[in-house]
Amino acid sequence: MWAFLAADRVDKQQQYASQRQWVEKVAREQQRRRVLILGASGKVGRLVRAVWAADATSALCPVPVVRTDMGLPGQVIWSPGDAMESLPSTDAVIALWGVISSPGADLAENTALALVAMEIGRAVGADRVLHCSSATVYAPGPDPLSEDMPPDPPSPYGRAKLDMERAIAKDRRSEDPVATCLRIGSVAGAESLFGAMIGADDVHLDRFPDGNGPERSYIAPLDLAHVLERLAAVPVASLPAVVNVGAPVSTPMEMIARAAGRQVIWREAPAGATQRLVLDTTRLSAICPLPAEMAEPDHLVSDWLRWKAPE
């Protein structure tokens, strides 16, 4: 038995060495910034990986971190609790992982994963860690929400993400990589509206007293990939502690559904339903140009169809 365990350890050490050598070789050959992608197998991770894989001009050498073998080029098989030494040295970490709202979900895990991401950043020599927070840390309102506004999340998920942000700030050490929390709006292809349109001819939307439906700050996979690439490459001195991520203007859900050829079936909005959750992206625009066309329904739908995994 002990011989078997020793052999297994040797096999894992050889696997880890092979992973590191592959990543370092590719980065040297292509002179690109190596970026660990935590949560590479999640919805958002799959979308942005598809964009980067098709972009020969990308400045990133993304290194997908997965818990089981997915056959991805350059993948690193690693789970929280594994030795940090098995991870290759990298320039930056993008933490796309997290726990979403679902029955029985432990939303506090979002904080635990964020702190692990910071540990990884220290271990691999990254100069920054980009964390996925959420627009839900804000209280919805009629006007665009800026990073200077006090967060006031109404939902358990939003409160969990705000707890995560505060834990990152509290855990900061002088030698740490820079930590930036991305308050991301709705990612086309990774949220409820796009999920409802898969295999359906119609979608149900809330109608509010003014006769209109919900409105959100959306961002297409292509644009999110470009934003992440930019934030992973700019001088760390220009990175804020928190930044809103979305298109510069909002998009009504009704227009997205109709652009996708779906019939909209209206229902009366229940008490407490959110009509507008719109981000002020002035801070992001100073780092990464954001054309207004990013919010066009046809663009959001076509980009979703282009990058989504086959059904």
Sequence and secondary structure as in RCSB ss.txt:
>XXXX:A:sequence
MWAFLAADRVDKQQQYASQRQWVEKVAREQQRRRVLILGASGKVGRLVRAVWAADATSALCPVPVVRTDMGLPGQ
VIWSPGDAMESLPSTDAVIALWGVISSPGADLAENTALALVAMEIGRAVGADRVLHCSSATVYAPGPDPLSEDMP
PDPPSPYGRAKLDMERAIAKDRRSEDPVATCLRIGSVAGAESLFGAMIGADDVHLDRFPDGNGPERSYIAPLDLA
HVLERLAAVPVASLPAVVNVGAPVSTPMEMIARAAGRQVIWREAPAGATQRLVLDTTRLSAICPLPAEMAEPDHL
VSDWLRWKAPE
>XXXX:A:secstr
 HHHHHHHHHHHHHHHHHHHHHHHHHHHHHT EEEEEETTTSHHHHHHHHHHHH TT SEEEEEEESS    TT 
EE  TTS GGGS   SEEEE     S TT  TTHHHHHHHHHHHHHHHHT SEEEEEEEGGGS   SS B TTS 
    SHHHHHHHHHHHHHHHT  TTS EEEEEEE EETTSSHHHHHHTT SEEEEEE TTS   EE EE HHHHH
HHHHHHHHS GGG  SEEEES SS EEHHHHHHHTT EEEEEE  TT  SEE B  HHHHTTS   GGGG HHHH
HHHHHHHS   
